[in-house]
Structures are given as C-alpha cells and as structure tokens.
Amino acid sequence: MTGTNDPLHGLTLAAILERLVAHFGWELLAQQININCFKTDPSIKSSLKFLRKTQWARDKVETLYISTFNT
C-alpha cells in the first residue's frame, strides 16, 4: 500500500492558493491570513513568490487549506 495521510500530497502551492482565492476571494483571504501580499495589489504570482520564500506564511496557507477543504 502506497497511500499517504498528508492531505496536501500531490498539490502544488499554486493549486492550493488558487483554490483558496476562488473560495474566499483576496479580501477574505487577507482577513484569514494577515500578510501584505494578500492585501496590497494581490496576485497569484506575487503571492507565490512571497510564500515560497517565507515558510511561516506558507504554513498558514496550508493550514487554512486543510481546515477549509479537508474537514
């Protein structure tokens, strides 16, 4: 058996962020996770650049994804 218990297995950071934006929109996402790349002129590209460099922010995005879609 080669299954995994990781709910993010096989998902890219881009896919996670795109689904969160589609679900919440940028404004609500910024309320959930208070980071500037979600509040000031947000885009998938700029947010991905920040999240790839900033582990604590990426952790928050992944946690929100899990709590939103895997309950």
Secondary structure, 3 states (H helix, E strand, C coil): CCCCCCCCCCCCHHHHHHHHHHHHHHHHHHHHCCCHHHHCCCCHHHHHHHHHHCHHHHHHHHHHHHHHHCC
